[in-house]
């Protein structure tokens, strides 16, 4: 379950103040503990307060799920990885097939154009 965590501060002349948050997020039966910078925690809390999420746990779970969904290249299978290694030798159709598996809804020319803008 989502824990609120702790906020600690050192207050002494000449020392900086540091905040440490500990958030525990539950993914069904798995619990993940992470340390996040204060600024990031404030943003998550703000999203919860504005009603975008019911809790920190829901917010973090949604953010992680969306990130992982938008980066399928993190989970390439061995067959697809081998295709990419050999991509200079792939035909246009093969390259389109690989691109459509990796990036749903985007064509190879769209991906190339996006890469050029970066």
Biopython code that builds the backbone (N, CA, C, O; Angstrom):
import numpy as np
from Bio.PDB.StructureBuilder import StructureBuilder

atoms = [
    (1, "UNK", "N", (0.832, -1.188, 0.000)),
    (1, "UNK", "CA", (0.000, 0.000, 0.000)),
    (1, "UNK", "C", (0.870, 1.242, 0.000)),
    (1, "UNK", "O", (2.031, 1.182, 0.405)),
    (2, "UNK", "N", (0.345, 2.336, -0.434)),
    (2, "UNK", "CA", (1.102, 3.583, -0.515)),
    (2, "UNK", "C", (1.338, 4.169, 0.847)),
    (2, "UNK", "O", (0.387, 4.422, 1.585)),
    (3, "UNK", "N", (2.604, 4.395, 1.202)),
    (3, "UNK", "CA", (2.939, 5.025, 2.465)),
    (3, "UNK", "C", (3.229, 6.482, 2.238)),
    (3, "UNK", "O", (3.663, 6.865, 1.152)),
    (4, "UNK", "N", (3.003, 7.292, 3.223)),
    (4, "UNK", "CA", (3.236, 8.721, 3.081)),
    (4, "UNK", "C", (4.719, 9.061, 3.134)),
    (4, "UNK", "O", (5.136, 10.079, 2.581)),
    (5, "UNK", "N", (5.509, 8.238, 3.781)),
    (5, "UNK", "CA", (6.933, 8.518, 3.833)),
    (5, "UNK", "C", (7.286, 9.503, 4.927)),
    (5, "UNK", "O", (6.438, 9.889, 5.732)),
    (6, "UNK", "N", (8.530, 9.901, 4.947)),
    (6, "UNK", "CA", (9.021, 10.805, 5.975)),
    (6, "UNK", "C", (9.745, 11.966, 5.351)),
    (6, "UNK", "O", (10.380, 11.843, 4.303)),
    (7, "UNK", "N", (9.640, 13.079, 6.006)),
    (7, "UNK", "CA", (10.333, 14.272, 5.549)),
    (7, "UNK", "C", (11.283, 14.645, 6.671)),
    (7, "UNK", "O", (10.856, 14.877, 7.803)),
    (8, "UNK", "N", (12.558, 14.702, 6.363)),
    (8, "UNK", "CA", (13.523, 15.067, 7.389)),
    (8, "UNK", "C", (14.310, 16.268, 6.927)),
    (8, "UNK", "O", (14.552, 16.457, 5.734)),
    (9, "UNK", "N", (14.707, 17.080, 7.894)),
    (9, "UNK", "CA", (15.474, 18.269, 7.542)),
    (9, "UNK", "C", (16.560, 18.481, 8.582)),
    (9, "UNK", "O", (16.355, 18.258, 9.775)),
    (10, "UNK", "N", (17.709, 18.911, 8.110)),
    (10, "UNK", "CA", (18.806, 19.276, 8.999)),
    (10, "UNK", "C", (18.831, 20.793, 9.044)),
    (10, "UNK", "O", (18.972, 21.453, 8.015)),
    (11, "UNK", "N", (18.695, 21.337, 10.237)),
    (11, "UNK", "CA", (18.709, 22.784, 10.358)),
    (11, "UNK", "C", (19.837, 23.180, 11.300)),
    (11, "UNK", "O", (19.719, 23.065, 12.520)),
    (12, "UNK", "N", (20.890, 23.632, 10.733)),
    (12, "UNK", "CA", (22.023, 24.114, 11.519)),
    (12, "UNK", "C", (22.737, 25.172, 10.690)),
    (12, "UNK", "O", (22.747, 25.115, 9.461)),
    (13, "UNK", "N", (23.316, 26.111, 11.365)),
    (13, "UNK", "CA", (23.991, 27.204, 10.677)),
    (13, "UNK", "C", (25.120, 26.641, 9.801)),
    (13, "UNK", "O", (25.948, 25.852, 10.256)),
    (14, "UNK", "N", (25.125, 27.062, 8.551)),
    (14, "UNK", "CA", (26.176, 26.621, 7.640)),
    (14, "UNK", "C", (25.879, 25.321, 6.917)),
    (14, "UNK", "O", (26.622, 24.943, 6.012)),
    (15, "UNK", "N", (24.806, 24.622, 7.292)),
    (15, "UNK", "CA", (24.458, 23.367, 6.621)),
    (15, "UNK", "C", (23.239, 23.575, 5.742)),
    (15, "UNK", "O", (22.358, 24.371, 6.067)),
    (16, "UNK", "N", (23.190, 22.870, 4.648)),
    (16, "UNK", "CA", (22.018, 22.958, 3.776)),
    (16, "UNK", "C", (20.923, 22.054, 4.313)),
    (16, "UNK", "O", (21.175, 21.143, 5.103)),
    (17, "UNK", "N", (19.718, 22.321, 3.875)),
    (17, "UNK", "CA", (18.568, 21.533, 4.302)),
    (17, "UNK", "C", (18.286, 20.498, 3.219)),
    (17, "UNK", "O", (18.217, 20.833, 2.037)),
    (18, "UNK", "N", (18.126, 19.254, 3.620)),
    (18, "UNK", "CA", (17.846, 18.168, 2.679)),
    (18, "UNK", "C", (16.544, 17.496, 3.065)),
    (18, "UNK", "O", (16.281, 17.267, 4.245)),
    (19, "UNK", "N", (15.731, 17.181, 2.074)),
    (19, "UNK", "CA", (14.486, 16.477, 2.299)),
    (19, "UNK", "C", (14.607, 15.102, 1.674)),
    (19, "UNK", "O", (15.117, 14.971, 0.561)),
    (20, "UNK", "N", (14.154, 14.089, 2.362)),
    (20, "UNK", "CA", (14.163, 12.731, 1.841)),
    (20, "UNK", "C", (12.751, 12.179, 1.974)),
    (20, "UNK", "O", (12.170, 12.198, 3.059)),
    (21, "UNK", "N", (12.214, 11.701, 0.892)),
    (21, "UNK", "CA", (10.891, 11.105, 0.911)),
    (21, "UNK", "C", (11.036, 9.631, 0.594)),
    (21, "UNK", "O", (11.817, 9.245, -0.276)),
    (22, "UNK", "N", (10.297, 8.831, 1.288)),
    (22, "UNK", "CA", (10.282, 7.403, 1.017)),
    (22, "UNK", "C", (8.849, 7.050, 0.659)),
    (22, "UNK", "O", (7.940, 7.219, 1.472)),
    (23, "UNK", "N", (8.647, 6.566, -0.548)),
    (23, "UNK", "CA", (7.313, 6.223, -0.998)),
    (23, "UNK", "C", (7.303, 4.741, -1.329)),
    (23, "UNK", "O", (8.175, 4.249, -2.045)),
    (24, "UNK", "N", (6.330, 4.046, -0.813)),
    (24, "UNK", "CA", (6.167, 2.638, -1.106)),
    (24, "UNK", "C", (4.956, 2.498, -2.022)),
    (24, "UNK", "O", (3.865, 2.968, -1.702)),
    (25, "UNK", "N", (5.160, 1.851, -3.155)),
    (25, "UNK", "CA", (4.092, 1.685, -4.127)),
    (25, "UNK", "C", (3.796, 0.201, -4.278)),
    (25, "UNK", "O", (4.715, -0.607, -4.411)),
    (26, "UNK", "N", (2.530, -0.158, -4.258)),
    (26, "UNK", "CA", (2.132, -1.556, -4.363)),
    (26, "UNK", "C", (1.651, -1.862, -5.778)),
    (26, "UNK", "O", (0.752, -1.191, -6.285)),
    (27, "UNK", "N", (2.237, -2.862, -6.416)),
    (27, "UNK", "CA", (1.790, -3.353, -7.711)),
    (27, "UNK", "C", (1.240, -4.747, -7.471)),
    (27, "UNK", "O", (1.977, -5.733, -7.486)),
    (28, "UNK", "N", (-0.050, -4.813, -7.253)),
    (28, "UNK", "CA", (-0.727, -6.043, -6.899)),
    (28, "UNK", "C", (-0.064, -6.636, -5.656)),
    (28, "UNK", "O", (-0.343, -6.184, -4.545)),
    (29, "UNK", "N", (0.796, -7.627, -5.813)),
    (29, "UNK", "CA", (1.450, -8.224, -4.654)),
    (29, "UNK", "C", (2.883, -7.755, -4.464)),
    (29, "UNK", "O", (3.543, -8.142, -3.499)),
    (30, "UNK", "N", (3.359, -6.940, -5.360)),
    (30, "UNK", "CA", (4.732, -6.469, -5.287)),
    (30, "UNK", "C", (4.777, -5.069, -4.676)),
    (30, "UNK", "O", (3.965, -4.207, -5.013)),
    (31, "UNK", "N", (5.717, -4.859, -3.792)),
    (31, "UNK", "CA", (5.913, -3.539, -3.195)),
    (31, "UNK", "C", (7.274, -3.031, -3.645)),
    (31, "UNK", "O", (8.278, -3.737, -3.539)),
    (32, "UNK", "N", (7.300, -1.798, -4.151)),
    (32, "UNK", "CA", (8.531, -1.180, -4.623)),
    (32, "UNK", "C", (8.777, 0.066, -3.785)),
    (32, "UNK", "O", (7.898, 0.918, -3.655)),
    (33, "UNK", "N", (9.957, 0.167, -3.225)),
    (33, "UNK", "CA", (10.311, 1.342, -2.435)),
    (33, "UNK", "C", (11.307, 2.170, -3.233)),
    (33, "UNK", "O", (12.257, 1.637, -3.807)),
    (34, "UNK", "N", (11.080, 3.474, -3.261)),
    (34, "UNK", "CA", (11.940, 4.345, -4.042)),
    (34, "UNK", "C", (12.145, 5.664, -3.325)),
    (34, "UNK", "O", (11.274, 6.117, -2.583)),
    (35, "UNK", "N", (13.284, 6.273, -3.544)),
    (35, "UNK", "CA", (13.556, 7.606, -3.007)),
    (35, "UNK", "C", (13.435, 8.589, -4.161)),
    (35, "UNK", "O", (14.034, 8.407, -5.220)),
    (36, "UNK", "N", (12.652, 9.630, -3.934)),
    (36, "UNK", "CA", (12.393, 10.612, -4.976)),
    (36, "UNK", "C", (12.770, 11.998, -4.487)),
    (36, "UNK", "O", (12.648, 12.287, -3.296)),
    (37, "UNK", "N", (13.224, 12.859, -5.383)),
    (37, "UNK", "CA", (13.533, 14.236, -4.994)),
    (37, "UNK", "C", (12.248, 14.959, -4.565)),
    (37, "UNK", "O", (11.158, 14.651, -5.047)),
    (38, "UNK", "N", (12.396, 15.905, -3.671)),
    (38, "UNK", "CA", (11.257, 16.649, -3.136)),
    (38, "UNK", "C", (10.406, 17.256, -4.248)),
    (38, "UNK", "O", (9.178, 17.199, -4.187)),
    (39, "UNK", "N", (11.041, 17.832, -5.256)),
    (39, "UNK", "CA", (10.317, 18.480, -6.352)),
    (39, "UNK", "C", (9.392, 17.504, -7.074)),
    (39, "UNK", "O", (8.262, 17.851, -7.420)),
    (40, "UNK", "N", (9.874, 16.288, -7.297)),
    (40, "UNK", "CA", (9.074, 15.275, -7.966)),
    (40, "UNK", "C", (7.892, 14.854, -7.099)),
    (40, "UNK", "O", (6.783, 14.676, -7.603)),
    (41, "UNK", "N", (8.123, 14.695, -5.807)),
    (41, "UNK", "CA", (7.047, 14.329, -4.884)),
    (41, "UNK", "C", (5.988, 15.428, -4.845)),
    (41, "UNK", "O", (4.792, 15.139, -4.804)),
    (42, "UNK", "N", (6.420, 16.677, -4.859)),
    (42, "UNK", "CA", (5.469, 17.794, -4.859)),
    (42, "UNK", "C", (4.599, 17.753, -6.113)),
    (42, "UNK", "O", (3.397, 18.009, -6.039)),
    (43, "UNK", "N", (5.184, 17.439, -7.246)),
    (43, "UNK", "CA", (4.419, 17.367, -8.491)),
    (43, "UNK", "C", (3.386, 16.241, -8.432)),
    (43, "UNK", "O", (2.244, 16.411, -8.858)),
    (44, "UNK", "N", (3.794, 15.105, -7.907)),
    (44, "UNK", "CA", (2.864, 13.977, -7.770)),
    (44, "UNK", "C", (1.734, 14.360, -6.820)),
    (44, "UNK", "O", (0.562, 14.124, -7.113)),
    (45, "UNK", "N", (2.088, 14.947, -5.690)),
    (45, "UNK", "CA", (1.075, 15.370, -4.717)),
    (45, "UNK", "C", (0.113, 16.386, -5.318)),
    (45, "UNK", "O", (-1.088, 16.342, -5.052)),
    (46, "UNK", "N", (0.636, 17.295, -6.125)),
    (46, "UNK", "CA", (-0.194, 18.311, -6.765)),
    (46, "UNK", "C", (-1.194, 17.656, -7.726)),
    (46, "UNK", "O", (-2.356, 18.056, -7.789)),
    (47, "UNK", "N", (-0.738, 16.660, -8.463)),
    (47, "UNK", "CA", (-1.631, 15.943, -9.378)),
    (47, "UNK", "C", (-2.729, 15.213, -8.602)),
    (47, "UNK", "O", (-3.873, 15.152, -9.051)),
    (48, "UNK", "N", (-2.379, 14.663, -7.444)),
    (48, "UNK", "CA", (-3.369, 13.989, -6.598)),
    (48, "UNK", "C", (-4.362, 15.008, -6.042)),
    (48, "UNK", "O", (-5.571, 14.783, -6.083)),
    (49, "UNK", "N", (-3.856, 16.127, -5.525)),
    (49, "UNK", "CA", (-4.731, 17.162, -4.965)),
    (49, "UNK", "C", (-5.693, 17.734, -6.000)),
    (49, "UNK", "O", (-6.820, 18.101, -5.664)),
    (50, "UNK", "N", (-5.262, 17.811, -7.238)),
    (50, "UNK", "CA", (-6.109, 18.341, -8.308)),
    (50, "UNK", "C", (-7.108, 17.309, -8.833)),
    (50, "UNK", "O", (-7.911, 17.604, -9.718)),
    (51, "UNK", "N", (-7.047, 16.103, -8.280)),
    (51, "UNK", "CA", (-8.014, 15.074, -8.633)),
    (51, "UNK", "C", (-7.672, 14.225, -9.837)),
    (51, "UNK", "O", (-8.514, 13.461, -10.310)),
    (52, "UNK", "N", (-6.445, 14.341, -10.346)),
    (52, "UNK", "CA", (-6.048, 13.521, -11.491)),
    (52, "UNK", "C", (-5.860, 12.062, -11.082)),
    (52, "UNK", "O", (-6.034, 11.156, -11.897)),
    (53, "UNK", "N", (-5.506, 11.843, -9.822)),
    (53, "UNK", "CA", (-5.303, 10.501, -9.280)),
    (53, "UNK", "C", (-5.913, 10.450, -7.885)),
    (53, "UNK", "O", (-6.055, 11.483, -7.230)),
    (54, "UNK", "N", (-6.272, 9.256, -7.429)),
    (54, "UNK", "CA", (-6.842, 9.108, -6.092)),
    (54, "UNK", "C", (-5.783, 9.089, -5.001)),
    (54, "UNK", "O", (-6.058, 9.418, -3.847)),
    (55, "UNK", "N", (-4.557, 8.698, -5.381)),
    (55, "UNK", "CA", (-3.490, 8.572, -4.379)),
    (55, "UNK", "C", (-2.136, 8.660, -5.054)),
    (55, "UNK", "O", (-2.029, 8.627, -6.280)),
    (56, "UNK", "N", (-1.096, 8.773, -4.226)),
    (56, "UNK", "CA", (0.271, 8.742, -4.760)),
    (56, "UNK", "C", (0.527, 7.415, -5.469)),
    (56, "UNK", "O", (1.139, 7.372, -6.536)),
    (57, "UNK", "N", (0.051, 6.344, -4.859)),
    (57, "UNK", "CA", (0.266, 5.017, -5.448)),
    (57, "UNK", "C", (-0.317, 4.933, -6.848)),
    (57, "UNK", "O", (0.337, 4.459, -7.777)),
    (58, "UNK", "N", (-1.561, 5.399, -6.992)),
    (58, "UNK", "CA", (-2.190, 5.367, -8.303)),
    (58, "UNK", "C", (-1.428, 6.255, -9.286)),
    (58, "UNK", "O", (-1.227, 5.872, -10.439)),
    (59, "UNK", "N", (-1.006, 7.430, -8.841)),
    (59, "UNK", "CA", (-0.267, 8.349, -9.711)),
    (59, "UNK", "C", (1.028, 7.707, -10.193)),
    (59, "UNK", "O", (1.310, 7.705, -11.391)),
    (60, "UNK", "N", (1.799, 7.174, -9.292)),
    (60, "UNK", "CA", (3.092, 6.576, -9.667)),
    (60, "UNK", "C", (2.899, 5.339, -10.533)),
    (60, "UNK", "O", (3.649, 5.117, -11.483)),
    (61, "UNK", "N", (1.889, 4.529, -10.202)),
    (61, "UNK", "CA", (1.616, 3.335, -11.007)),
    (61, "UNK", "C", (1.262, 3.747, -12.441)),
    (61, "UNK", "O", (1.766, 3.156, -13.396)),
    (62, "UNK", "N", (0.410, 4.745, -12.594)),
    (62, "UNK", "CA", (0.000, 5.208, -13.921)),
    (62, "UNK", "C", (1.173, 5.795, -14.692)),
    (62, "UNK", "O", (1.338, 5.522, -15.881)),
    (63, "UNK", "N", (1.981, 6.592, -14.022)),
    (63, "UNK", "CA", (3.140, 7.215, -14.670)),
    (63, "UNK", "C", (4.120, 6.153, -15.158)),
    (63, "UNK", "O", (4.616, 6.238, -16.282)),
    (64, "UNK", "N", (4.399, 5.161, -14.329)),
    (64, "UNK", "CA", (5.323, 4.086, -14.717)),
    (64, "UNK", "C", (4.729, 3.275, -15.868)),
    (64, "UNK", "O", (5.426, 2.978, -16.838)),
    (65, "UNK", "N", (3.443, 2.913, -15.768)),
    (65, "UNK", "CA", (2.807, 2.136, -16.836)),
    (65, "UNK", "C", (2.855, 2.877, -18.169)),
    (65, "UNK", "O", (3.172, 2.282, -19.199)),
    (66, "UNK", "N", (2.537, 4.185, -18.154)),
    (66, "UNK", "CA", (2.545, 4.966, -19.390)),
    (66, "UNK", "C", (3.958, 5.078, -19.973)),
    (66, "UNK", "O", (4.136, 5.012, -21.190)),
    (67, "UNK", "N", (4.952, 5.247, -19.112)),
    (67, "UNK", "CA", (6.334, 5.329, -19.595)),
    (67, "UNK", "C", (6.744, 4.010, -20.254)),
    (67, "UNK", "O", (7.302, 4.005, -21.350)),
    (68, "UNK", "N", (6.465, 2.907, -19.584)),
    (68, "UNK", "CA", (6.855, 1.606, -20.126)),
    (68, "UNK", "C", (6.099, 1.303, -21.415)),
    (68, "UNK", "O", (6.663, 0.699, -22.327)),
    (69, "UNK", "N", (4.833, 1.711, -21.509)),
    (69, "UNK", "CA", (4.051, 1.503, -22.718)),
    (69, "UNK", "C", (4.612, 2.336, -23.872)),
    (69, "UNK", "O", (4.581, 1.903, -25.024)),
    (70, "UNK", "N", (5.118, 3.516, -23.567)),
    (70, "UNK", "CA", (5.616, 4.383, -24.642)),
    (70, "UNK", "C", (7.058, 4.060, -25.035)),
    (70, "UNK", "O", (7.597, 4.681, -25.951)),
    (71, "UNK", "N", (7.686, 3.109, -24.364)),
    (71, "UNK", "CA", (9.053, 2.704, -24.703)),
    (71, "UNK", "C", (9.140, 1.191, -24.891)),
    (71, "UNK", "O", (9.766, 0.498, -24.089)),
    (72, "UNK", "N", (8.511, 0.677, -25.955)),
    (72, "UNK", "CA", (8.527, -0.772, -26.181)),
    (72, "UNK", "C", (9.925, -1.308, -26.474)),
    (72, "UNK", "O", (10.182, -2.503, -26.325)),
    (73, "UNK", "N", (10.816, -0.430, -26.886)),
    (73, "UNK", "CA", (12.181, -0.889, -27.184)),
    (73, "UNK", "C", (12.875, -1.445, -25.954)),
    (73, "UNK", "O", (13.878, -2.146, -26.085)),
    (74, "UNK", "N", (12.369, -1.152, -24.762)),
    (74, "UNK", "CA", (12.954, -1.688, -23.534)),
    (74, "UNK", "C", (12.705, -3.182, -23.383)),
    (74, "UNK", "O", (13.364, -3.848, -22.585)),
    (75, "UNK", "N", (11.749, -3.710, -24.152)),
    (75, "UNK", "CA", (11.341, -5.101, -23.982)),
    (75, "UNK", "C", (11.428, -5.895, -25.276)),
    (75, "UNK", "O", (10.600, -6.765, -25.540)),
    (76, "UNK", "N", (12.421, -5.591, -26.064)),
    (76, "UNK", "CA", (12.580, -6.292, -27.334)),
    (76, "UNK", "C", (12.878, -7.768, -27.101)),
    (76, "UNK", "O", (13.662, -8.137, -26.227)),
    (77, "UNK", "N", (12.240, -8.584, -27.895)),
    (77, "UNK", "CA", (12.558, -10.003, -27.862)),
    (77, "UNK", "C", (13.844, -10.251, -28.631)),
    (77, "UNK", "O", (14.304, -9.386, -29.376)),
    (78, "UNK", "N", (14.423, -11.429, -28.451)),
    (78, "UNK", "CA", (15.692, -11.738, -29.113)),
    (78, "UNK", "C", (15.557, -11.699, -30.632)),
    (78, "UNK", "O", (16.461, -11.230, -31.324)),
    (79, "UNK", "N", (14.432, -12.191, -31.154)),
    (79, "UNK", "CA", (14.223, -12.204, -32.602)),
    (79, "UNK", "C", (14.199, -10.778, -33.162)),
    (79, "UNK", "O", (14.823, -10.494, -34.185)),
    (80, "UNK", "N", (13.479, -9.893, -32.488)),
    (80, "UNK", "CA", (13.391, -8.509, -32.943)),
    (80, "UNK", "C", (14.728, -7.800, -32.789)),
    (80, "UNK", "O", (15.109, -6.984, -33.628)),
    (81, "UNK", "N", (15.442, -8.118, -31.701)),
    (81, "UNK", "CA", (16.765, -7.525, -31.503)),
    (81, "UNK", "C", (17.714, -7.921, -32.633)),
    (81, "UNK", "O", (18.478, -7.093, -33.128)),
    (82, "UNK", "N", (17.662, -9.190, -33.036)),
    (82, "UNK", "CA", (18.499, -9.656, -34.143)),
    (82, "UNK", "C", (18.136, -8.950, -35.444)),
    (82, "UNK", "O", (19.016, -8.628, -36.242)),
    (83, "UNK", "N", (16.839, -8.709, -35.662)),
    (83, "UNK", "CA", (16.424, -7.972, -36.847)),
    (83, "UNK", "C", (17.022, -6.572, -36.851)),
    (83, "UNK", "O", (17.467, -6.079, -37.887)),
    (84, "UNK", "N", (17.030, -5.935, -35.679)),
    (84, "UNK", "CA", (17.573, -4.580, -35.605)),
    (84, "UNK", "C", (19.083, -4.564, -35.820)),
    (84, "UNK", "O", (19.613, -3.640, -36.438)),
    (85, "UNK", "N", (19.770, -5.571, -35.317)),
    (85, "UNK", "CA", (21.218, -5.660, -35.522)),
    (85, "UNK", "C", (21.511, -5.757, -37.012)),
    (85, "UNK", "O", (22.486, -5.185, -37.501)),
    (86, "UNK", "N", (20.667, -6.478, -37.723)),
    (86, "UNK", "CA", (20.854, -6.657, -39.163)),
    (86, "UNK", "C", (20.089, -5.628, -39.988)),
    (86, "UNK", "O", (19.946, -5.795, -41.199)),
    (87, "UNK", "N", (19.594, -4.567, -39.352)),
    (87, "UNK", "CA", (18.734, -3.605, -40.045)),
    (87, "UNK", "C", (19.365, -2.952, -41.271)),
    (87, "UNK", "O", (18.634, -2.630, -42.208)),
    (88, "UNK", "N", (20.681, -2.737, -41.319)),
    (88, "UNK", "CA", (21.210, -2.150, -42.566)),
    (88, "UNK", "C", (20.940, -3.022, -43.784)),
    (88, "UNK", "O", (20.908, -2.524, -44.909)),
    (89, "UNK", "N", (20.745, -4.327, -43.566)),
    (89, "UNK", "CA", (20.507, -5.251, -44.670)),
    (89, "UNK", "C", (19.021, -5.529, -44.915)),
    (89, "UNK", "O", (18.680, -6.306, -45.807)),
    (90, "UNK", "N", (18.138, -4.903, -44.138)),
    (90, "UNK", "CA", (16.712, -5.160, -44.285)),
    (90, "UNK", "C", (16.138, -4.406, -45.479)),
    (90, "UNK", "O", (16.587, -3.315, -45.831)),
    (91, "UNK", "N", (15.140, -5.020, -46.082)),
    (91, "UNK", "CA", (14.422, -4.345, -47.162)),
    (91, "UNK", "C", (13.500, -3.292, -46.542)),
    (91, "UNK", "O", (13.289, -3.274, -45.329)),
    (92, "UNK", "N", (12.964, -2.433, -47.377)),
    (92, "UNK", "CA", (12.035, -1.403, -46.907)),
    (92, "UNK", "C", (10.837, -2.042, -46.202)),
    (92, "UNK", "O", (10.409, -1.569, -45.149)),
    (93, "UNK", "N", (10.295, -3.127, -46.789)),
    (93, "UNK", "CA", (9.135, -3.805, -46.200)),
    (93, "UNK", "C", (9.470, -4.419, -44.842)),
    (93, "UNK", "O", (8.672, -4.346, -43.908)),
    (94, "UNK", "N", (10.670, -5.033, -44.735)),
    (94, "UNK", "CA", (11.092, -5.608, -43.455)),
    (94, "UNK", "C", (11.239, -4.517, -42.397)),
    (94, "UNK", "O", (10.838, -4.693, -41.247)),
    (95, "UNK", "N", (11.814, -3.401, -42.798)),
    (95, "UNK", "CA", (12.004, -2.294, -41.878)),
    (95, "UNK", "C", (10.650, -1.736, -41.418)),
    (95, "UNK", "O", (10.487, -1.399, -40.246)),
    (96, "UNK", "N", (9.696, -1.640, -42.323)),
    (96, "UNK", "CA", (8.338, -1.200, -41.966)),
    (96, "UNK", "C", (7.719, -2.171, -40.964)),
    (96, "UNK", "O", (7.080, -1.745, -40.002)),
    (97, "UNK", "N", (7.904, -3.473, -41.183)),
    (97, "UNK", "CA", (7.347, -4.491, -40.292)),
    (97, "UNK", "C", (7.927, -4.348, -38.886)),
    (97, "UNK", "O", (7.189, -4.400, -37.902)),
    (98, "UNK", "N", (9.243, -4.168, -38.791)),
    (98, "UNK", "CA", (9.896, -3.988, -37.493)),
    (98, "UNK", "C", (9.407, -2.703, -36.833)),
    (98, "UNK", "O", (9.087, -2.691, -35.644)),
    (99, "UNK", "N", (9.351, -1.630, -37.603)),
    (99, "UNK", "CA", (8.897, -0.356, -37.065)),
    (99, "UNK", "C", (7.471, -0.418, -36.557)),
    (99, "UNK", "O", (7.149, 0.172, -35.525)),
    (100, "UNK", "N", (6.610, -1.132, -37.277)),
    (100, "UNK", "CA", (5.211, -1.216, -36.848)),
    (100, "UNK", "C", (5.072, -2.012, -35.555)),
    (100, "UNK", "O", (4.164, -1.750, -34.764)),
    (101, "UNK", "N", (5.954, -2.975, -35.331)),
    (101, "UNK", "CA", (5.926, -3.727, -34.073)),
    (101, "UNK", "C", (6.435, -2.876, -32.917)),
    (101, "UNK", "O", (5.898, -2.925, -31.811)),
    (102, "UNK", "N", (7.466, -2.105, -33.185)),
    (102, "UNK", "CA", (8.060, -1.285, -32.127)),
    (102, "UNK", "C", (7.241, -0.050, -31.808)),
    (102, "UNK", "O", (7.029, 0.280, -30.641)),
    (103, "UNK", "N", (6.786, 0.621, -32.832)),
    (103, "UNK", "CA", (6.142, 1.920, -32.654)),
    (103, "UNK", "C", (4.783, 1.902, -33.338)),
    (103, "UNK", "O", (4.649, 2.337, -34.482)),
    (104, "UNK", "N", (3.787, 1.402, -32.640)),
    (104, "UNK", "CA", (2.442, 1.309, -33.197)),
    (104, "UNK", "C", (1.953, 2.676, -33.657)),
    (104, "UNK", "O", (2.075, 3.669, -32.939)),
    (105, "UNK", "N", (1.409, 2.709, -34.837)),
    (105, "UNK", "CA", (0.822, 3.934, -35.344)),
    (105, "UNK", "C", (1.798, 4.882, -36.018)),
    (105, "UNK", "O", (1.379, 5.902, -36.565)),
    (106, "UNK", "N", (3.094, 4.572, -35.995)),
    (106, "UNK", "CA", (4.077, 5.441, -36.642)),
    (106, "UNK", "C", (4.778, 4.678, -37.760)),
    (106, "UNK", "O", (5.137, 3.512, -37.598)),
    (107, "UNK", "N", (4.964, 5.335, -38.874)),
    (107, "UNK", "CA", (5.689, 4.715, -39.983)),
    (107, "UNK", "C", (7.174, 5.028, -39.831)),
    (107, "UNK", "O", (7.558, 5.899, -39.050)),
    (108, "UNK", "N", (7.989, 4.320, -40.572)),
    (108, "UNK", "CA", (9.434, 4.562, -40.543)),
    (108, "UNK", "C", (9.756, 6.007, -40.935)),
    (108, "UNK", "O", (10.575, 6.637, -40.266)),
    (109, "UNK", "N", (9.139, 6.566, -42.004)),
    (109, "UNK", "CA", (9.434, 7.972, -42.328)),
    (109, "UNK", "C", (9.079, 8.931, -41.179)),
    (109, "UNK", "O", (9.794, 9.905, -40.945)),
    (110, "UNK", "N", (7.981, 8.660, -40.467)),
    (110, "UNK", "CA", (7.615, 9.502, -39.329)),
    (110, "UNK", "C", (8.666, 9.405, -38.220)),
    (110, "UNK", "O", (9.014, 10.409, -37.598)),
    (111, "UNK", "N", (9.159, 8.208, -37.981)),
    (111, "UNK", "CA", (10.191, 8.009, -36.955)),
    (111, "UNK", "C", (11.482, 8.742, -37.331)),
    (111, "UNK", "O", (12.120, 9.376, -36.490)),
    (112, "UNK", "N", (11.851, 8.641, -38.605)),
    (112, "UNK", "CA", (13.060, 9.314, -39.067)),
    (112, "UNK", "C", (12.907, 10.820, -38.917)),
    (112, "UNK", "O", (13.828, 11.498, -38.462)),
    (113, "UNK", "N", (11.752, 11.340, -39.296)),
    (113, "UNK", "CA", (11.507, 12.778, -39.165)),
    (113, "UNK", "C", (11.558, 13.207, -37.710)),
    (113, "UNK", "O", (12.100, 14.266, -37.394)),
    (114, "UNK", "N", (10.997, 12.397, -36.823)),
    (114, "UNK", "CA", (11.044, 12.715, -35.390)),
    (114, "UNK", "C", (12.478, 12.715, -34.893)),
    (114, "UNK", "O", (12.860, 13.584, -34.110)),
    (115, "UNK", "N", (13.277, 11.756, -35.335)),
    (115, "UNK", "CA", (14.683, 11.690, -34.934)),
    (115, "UNK", "C", (15.484, 12.888, -35.412)),
    (115, "UNK", "O", (16.390, 13.348, -34.719)),
    (116, "UNK", "N", (15.162, 13.382, -36.565)),
    (116, "UNK", "CA", (15.871, 14.544, -37.112)),
    (116, "UNK", "C", (15.540, 15.814, -36.343)),
    (116, "UNK", "O", (16.369, 16.720, -36.261)),
    (117, "UNK", "N", (14.345, 15.891, -35.782)),
    (117, "UNK", "CA", (13.949, 17.073, -35.004)),
    (117, "UNK", "C", (14.662, 17.146, -33.667)),
    (117, "UNK", "O", (14.757, 18.228, -33.087)),
    (118, "UNK", "N", (15.164, 16.035, -33.161)),
    (118, "UNK", "CA", (15.809, 16.020, -31.835)),
    (118, "UNK", "C", (17.177, 16.587, -31.868)),
    (118, "UNK", "O", (17.847, 16.645, -30.837)),
]
sb = StructureBuilder()
sb.init_structure("model")
sb.init_model(0)
sb.init_chain("A")
sb.init_seg("    ")
for serial, (resi, resn, name, xyz) in enumerate(atoms, 1):
    if name == "N":
        sb.init_residue(resn, " ", resi, " ")
    sb.init_atom(name, np.array(xyz, "f"), 0.0, 1.0, " ", f" {name:<3s}", serial, name[0])
structure = sb.get_structure()
